[in-house]
Amino acid sequence: MIKPSSFFQSVFLLSTLLIWGGVQAQMLGEYSGARQQQMLRGRQNNNNNNGPDKSAFNIVNGRVFTPGLGIILAPQPFTPMGGDFLHIAIDVSGDGKLPVPPRSIADSLTQVFNFTLFLTSNDMQKNFTISNITTTTPPFANIMNQEPGSTVKHINFEWPDCLVGDGKEDIGTTARGDYNISIHQNFRLDGNDFYSIFNLPISVTNSISQFPGASQLLTKPPPGPLNGANGGRVNCDSISNPLMNITALIASVSNPPGQPIQDIPIQTSQRSNGGQVGGNGKANPNGNSNTNSGGDIGETANGAQGVKSMDGRFMYAAVVAGVAMLGTSFTWP
């Protein structure tokens, strides 16, 4: 017969392993506040209708919230992927609360510094660069500078050649299988700087042909990278990086004390670049408020360039003087 203390110890150990497995699928590291972690778990829904377990994710109306300011709109967790390229869509505006280029994004309280993305697989020991801000050509360009004015940024990553297949190939002959879209966010939240890593699991199992279709040339931003020699898929080695172990990755993150937007309200600095130029002027010392839009251009009472009004009495005097001058210049019949 099992002693109660041993039984409860086993249950606790099993529960701990399950929670760690779920959290690892969503984000690396933990939120620094225990209360926020409890709030996050309270929102999670385990009713997945026999589909993949998405309980480790905070999904609201199909939007996947991350430990950073980005909200993933596509793809959804555990989606089987293939086709010409991998399409990713991220809301980078903190759910519409932050400006995006060409407007200035600089803010002493809250702002996005950058996003970098990788396609990683522990099973396959692969780490491919999706976007790393090394060129001005998508997808390696800074995604914040793409699609000016749009709060949603799209990344179209051309599958490399080692992921080509149709599901009929022998296991181990390609690098196809389970992957994570690893989203790294460097950002400031309410005056403090953070760095987070969020892993979105997908499976590269749908058909991927050796040469992408010509129709993708109309896609914006353009998919890439492409093989410069034949326009096909690049060699996997050309975009490969060393695969960091989980301990090193967790040590590299600095997560906020809770989920931004939902747990932590986003604060931004008050903008003052608008409104009246200069201070108020002085009242008319003569107490006459009669003004009109005519007159010569000079300085207003506060020093700004403006139009001086012409008082009605001065206008009458000017008319009389003009008539007098005409009288001395012409002979009347």
C-alpha positions as CSV (number, residue, x, y, z in Angstrom):
1,M,0.0,0.0,0.0
2,I,1.4,3.4,-0.9
3,K,1.8,5.9,1.9
4,P,-0.2,9.1,1.5
5,S,3.0,11.2,1.7
6,S,4.6,9.3,-1.2
7,F,1.4,9.5,-3.2
8,F,1.1,13.3,-2.9
9,Q,4.8,13.7,-3.6
10,S,4.3,11.7,-6.9
11,V,1.3,13.8,-7.9
12,F,3.2,17.0,-7.1
13,L,6.2,15.9,-9.3
14,L,3.9,14.9,-12.2
15,S,2.0,18.2,-12.0
16,T,5.2,20.2,-12.0
17,L,6.5,18.4,-15.1
18,L,3.2,19.0,-16.9
19,I,3.1,22.7,-16.1
20,W,6.8,23.1,-17.2
21,G,6.1,21.4,-20.5
22,G,3.1,23.7,-21.2
23,V,4.9,26.9,-20.3
24,Q,8.0,26.0,-22.3
25,A,5.8,25.7,-25.4
26,Q,4.5,29.2,-24.9
27,M,7.3,31.3,-23.5
28,L,10.9,30.9,-22.2
29,G,11.3,31.8,-18.5
30,E,8.5,32.9,-16.3
31,Y,6.7,36.1,-15.5
32,S,8.4,37.7,-12.5
33,G,5.2,38.2,-10.6
34,A,3.4,35.2,-9.1
35,R,0.0,37.0,-9.1
36,Q,0.3,37.7,-12.8
37,Q,1.2,34.0,-13.5
38,Q,-2.0,32.9,-11.6
39,M,-4.1,35.4,-13.6
40,L,-2.6,34.0,-16.9
41,R,-3.4,30.5,-16.0
42,G,-6.9,31.5,-14.9
43,R,-7.6,32.7,-18.5
44,Q,-6.4,29.5,-20.1
45,N,-9.0,27.1,-21.5
46,N,-8.3,23.4,-21.5
47,N,-11.4,22.5,-23.5
48,N,-9.7,21.8,-26.9
49,N,-12.2,19.3,-28.3
50,N,-9.6,16.5,-28.6
51,G,-7.3,18.8,-30.6
52,P,-3.8,19.9,-29.7
53,D,-3.5,21.1,-26.1
54,K,-3.3,24.9,-26.3
55,S,-3.7,25.5,-22.6
56,A,-0.2,27.0,-22.4
57,F,-1.3,29.8,-24.7
58,N,-3.3,33.0,-24.0
59,I,-5.5,33.1,-27.1
60,V,-8.3,35.7,-27.4
61,N,-10.5,35.6,-30.6
62,G,-7.7,33.9,-32.5
63,R,-5.1,36.4,-31.4
64,V,-2.1,34.8,-29.5
65,F,-0.8,37.1,-26.8
66,T,2.9,36.9,-26.0
67,P,5.0,38.0,-23.0
68,G,6.0,41.1,-25.1
69,L,4.1,43.8,-27.0
70,G,3.5,41.7,-30.1
71,I,0.3,39.8,-30.7
72,I,0.4,36.9,-33.2
73,L,-2.4,36.8,-35.7
74,A,-1.1,34.0,-37.9
75,P,-0.4,31.1,-37.8
76,Q,-2.2,29.4,-35.0
77,P,-0.4,27.0,-32.6
78,F,0.2,23.5,-34.0
79,T,-0.9,24.4,-37.5
80,P,0.5,22.0,-40.2
81,M,2.4,24.2,-42.7
82,G,3.7,23.9,-46.2
83,G,3.1,25.6,-49.6
84,D,5.4,28.2,-51.2
85,F,6.4,30.0,-48.0
86,L,5.7,30.4,-44.3
87,H,3.3,33.4,-43.6
88,I,3.5,35.2,-40.2
89,A,1.4,38.1,-39.1
90,I,2.1,40.1,-35.9
91,D,0.4,43.1,-34.4
92,V,3.3,45.3,-33.3
93,S,1.2,48.2,-31.8
94,G,0.4,46.8,-28.4
95,D,-3.2,46.2,-29.5
96,G,-3.4,49.6,-31.1
97,K,-2.0,51.6,-28.2
98,L,1.4,52.4,-29.8
99,P,2.3,54.4,-33.0
100,V,4.1,52.7,-35.9
101,P,6.4,54.1,-38.5
102,P,6.5,56.4,-40.3
103,R,5.3,58.0,-37.1
104,S,7.9,58.3,-34.4
105,I,7.9,55.2,-32.1
106,A,10.4,56.7,-29.5
107,D,8.8,56.8,-26.1
108,S,10.4,56.9,-22.6
109,L,7.6,54.7,-21.2
110,T,6.6,52.1,-23.7
111,Q,7.9,51.2,-27.2
112,V,9.0,48.3,-29.4
113,F,12.7,48.3,-30.2
114,N,12.8,45.3,-32.6
115,F,11.6,41.8,-33.4
116,T,13.8,39.0,-34.6
117,L,12.4,35.6,-35.7
118,F,13.8,32.1,-36.1
119,L,12.6,28.6,-37.1
120,T,13.9,26.1,-34.6
121,S,13.5,22.4,-34.0
122,N,15.0,20.5,-31.1
123,D,14.2,17.2,-32.8
124,M,16.0,18.1,-36.0
125,Q,18.6,20.2,-34.2
126,K,17.9,23.1,-36.6
127,N,17.8,26.9,-36.2
128,F,17.0,28.9,-39.3
129,T,17.0,32.6,-39.6
130,I,13.6,34.1,-40.5
131,S,14.3,37.8,-39.8
132,N,17.3,39.3,-38.1
133,I,17.6,43.0,-39.2
134,T,20.8,42.4,-41.2
135,T,19.6,43.8,-44.6
136,T,16.9,46.1,-46.0
137,T,15.4,43.2,-48.0
138,P,12.5,41.2,-46.6
139,P,12.4,39.0,-44.7
140,F,15.8,39.9,-43.2
141,A,14.8,43.6,-43.0
142,N,13.5,45.4,-39.8
143,I,9.8,44.4,-39.9
144,M,8.9,47.7,-38.1
145,N,9.9,49.6,-41.2
146,Q,7.8,47.4,-43.5
147,E,4.3,48.3,-44.6
148,P,4.4,51.9,-43.3
149,G,1.4,52.9,-41.3
150,S,0.1,49.4,-40.8
151,T,-0.1,48.1,-37.2
152,V,0.2,44.5,-38.5
153,K,3.5,43.4,-40.0
154,H,3.7,40.4,-42.3
155,I,6.7,38.2,-42.7
156,N,6.9,35.8,-45.7
157,F,9.6,33.3,-45.2
158,E,10.6,31.1,-48.2
159,W,11.1,27.5,-47.0
160,P,14.7,26.3,-47.5
161,D,15.5,23.3,-49.7
162,C,15.9,20.8,-46.8
163,L,12.2,21.2,-46.0
164,V,11.0,20.2,-49.5
165,G,8.7,17.2,-49.6
166,D,5.2,15.9,-50.1
167,G,4.8,13.5,-47.1
168,K,5.9,10.5,-49.1
169,E,9.6,10.7,-48.4
170,D,11.3,8.4,-46.0
171,I,11.7,9.7,-42.4
172,G,15.1,11.2,-41.9
173,T,15.8,12.1,-45.5
174,T,14.6,15.6,-45.0
175,A,14.5,18.1,-42.1
176,R,10.7,18.1,-42.1
177,G,8.9,17.7,-38.8
178,D,7.9,19.7,-35.7
179,Y,9.3,23.3,-35.4
180,N,8.8,26.4,-33.4
181,I,8.5,29.9,-34.8
182,S,10.7,31.6,-32.2
183,I,9.8,35.2,-31.7
184,H,12.3,37.4,-29.9
185,Q,11.1,40.8,-28.7
186,N,13.2,43.7,-27.4
187,F,10.9,46.3,-25.9
188,R,10.3,48.9,-23.2
189,L,7.2,48.6,-21.0
190,D,6.1,51.3,-18.5
191,G,9.7,52.7,-18.3
192,N,11.5,49.3,-18.0
193,D,13.4,47.4,-20.7
194,F,12.6,43.7,-21.3
195,Y,13.7,40.9,-23.7
196,S,11.3,37.9,-24.3
197,I,11.3,34.8,-26.4
198,F,8.0,33.2,-27.4
199,N,7.9,29.8,-29.2
200,L,4.9,29.1,-31.4
201,P,4.8,25.4,-32.4
202,I,4.0,24.4,-36.0
203,S,4.6,21.2,-38.0
204,V,6.3,21.3,-41.4
205,T,4.3,18.4,-42.9
206,N,2.3,19.8,-45.8
207,S,3.6,19.6,-49.4
208,I,6.5,22.0,-50.3
209,S,7.7,21.9,-53.9
210,Q,11.3,22.5,-55.0
211,F,10.5,25.6,-57.0
212,P,8.0,28.2,-55.6
213,G,5.1,29.3,-57.8
214,A,5.5,32.4,-59.9
215,S,2.3,33.9,-58.4
216,Q,4.2,34.6,-55.1
217,L,6.0,37.4,-57.0
218,L,2.9,39.5,-56.4
219,T,3.0,39.0,-52.7
220,K,3.9,41.9,-50.4
221,P,6.2,42.0,-48.6
222,P,8.1,39.7,-51.1
223,P,8.9,36.2,-49.8
224,G,12.5,35.4,-49.3
225,P,15.3,34.4,-49.2
226,L,15.6,33.1,-52.7
227,N,18.5,31.4,-54.5
228,G,20.2,34.0,-56.5
229,A,21.3,31.5,-59.1
230,N,18.0,29.9,-60.1
231,G,15.3,31.7,-58.1
232,G,14.5,28.6,-56.2
233,R,15.0,27.7,-52.6
234,V,18.2,28.5,-50.7
235,N,20.4,25.9,-49.2
236,C,19.6,25.3,-45.5
237,D,23.2,25.8,-44.4
238,S,23.1,29.4,-45.7
239,I,20.6,30.5,-43.1
240,S,21.5,28.1,-40.3
241,N,22.6,29.1,-36.8
242,P,23.9,27.1,-33.8
243,L,21.0,25.8,-31.7
244,M,21.2,27.2,-28.2
245,N,20.2,24.9,-25.3
246,I,17.1,25.7,-23.2
247,T,19.2,26.7,-20.2
248,A,21.1,29.4,-22.1
249,L,17.9,30.7,-23.7
250,I,16.1,31.0,-20.4
251,A,19.1,32.8,-18.9
252,S,19.0,35.3,-21.8
253,V,15.4,36.5,-21.3
254,S,14.1,39.3,-19.1
255,N,10.4,38.9,-18.9
256,P,7.9,41.5,-17.5
257,P,6.0,40.8,-14.3
258,G,2.9,39.9,-16.3
259,Q,1.4,39.8,-19.7
260,P,1.4,43.3,-21.3
261,I,-1.9,44.8,-22.3
262,Q,-4.0,42.3,-20.2
263,D,-2.2,42.2,-16.9
264,I,-0.1,45.3,-17.2
265,P,-1.8,48.5,-18.7
266,I,0.4,50.1,-21.3
267,Q,1.5,53.6,-20.4
268,T,2.8,56.1,-23.0
269,S,4.3,59.6,-22.6
270,Q,2.0,62.5,-23.3
271,R,2.7,64.0,-26.6
272,S,3.0,67.9,-26.7
273,N,3.9,68.5,-30.4
274,G,0.7,70.4,-31.3
275,G,-1.5,73.3,-30.5
276,Q,-0.9,77.0,-30.3
277,V,2.6,78.4,-31.1
278,G,3.7,81.0,-28.5
279,G,1.9,82.4,-25.5
280,N,-1.2,84.5,-25.5
281,G,-1.0,88.1,-26.7
282,K,-1.9,91.3,-24.7
283,A,-5.3,92.8,-24.6
284,N,-5.9,96.0,-26.8
285,P,-4.8,98.9,-24.6
286,N,-7.5,101.1,-26.2
287,G,-10.2,98.7,-25.3
288,N,-11.3,98.5,-29.0
289,S,-11.9,95.0,-30.1
290,N,-12.9,95.9,-33.7
291,T,-10.6,94.0,-36.0
292,N,-10.7,92.8,-39.6
293,S,-8.6,90.6,-41.9
294,G,-7.0,93.5,-43.8
295,G,-3.7,95.2,-43.0
296,D,0.0,94.8,-43.4
297,I,2.1,91.9,-42.2
298,G,4.1,92.4,-39.1
299,E,4.6,91.0,-35.6
300,T,1.8,90.2,-33.2
301,A,2.0,91.0,-29.5
302,N,3.7,87.7,-28.7
303,G,6.4,88.1,-31.4
304,A,5.0,85.6,-34.0
305,Q,4.5,86.7,-37.6
306,G,0.9,87.7,-38.1
307,V,-1.3,90.4,-39.6
308,K,-1.9,93.8,-38.0
309,S,-5.5,94.9,-38.0
310,M,-6.3,98.3,-39.4
311,D,-8.6,100.4,-37.1
312,G,-11.7,101.9,-38.8
313,R,-10.6,105.5,-37.8
314,F,-7.3,105.1,-39.5
315,M,-9.0,103.7,-42.6
316,Y,-11.2,106.8,-42.8
317,A,-8.2,109.1,-42.4
318,A,-6.4,107.3,-45.2
319,V,-9.3,107.7,-47.5
320,V,-9.6,111.5,-46.8
321,A,-5.8,111.9,-47.4
322,G,-6.1,110.1,-50.7
323,V,-8.9,112.3,-51.9
324,A,-6.9,115.4,-51.0
325,M,-3.9,114.2,-53.0
326,L,-6.1,113.6,-56.0
327,G,-7.5,117.1,-55.7
328,T,-4.1,118.7,-56.0
329,S,-3.0,116.6,-58.9
330,F,-5.9,117.1,-61.3
331,T,-7.8,120.2,-62.6
332,W,-11.5,119.8,-62.0
333,P,-13.9,120.9,-64.8
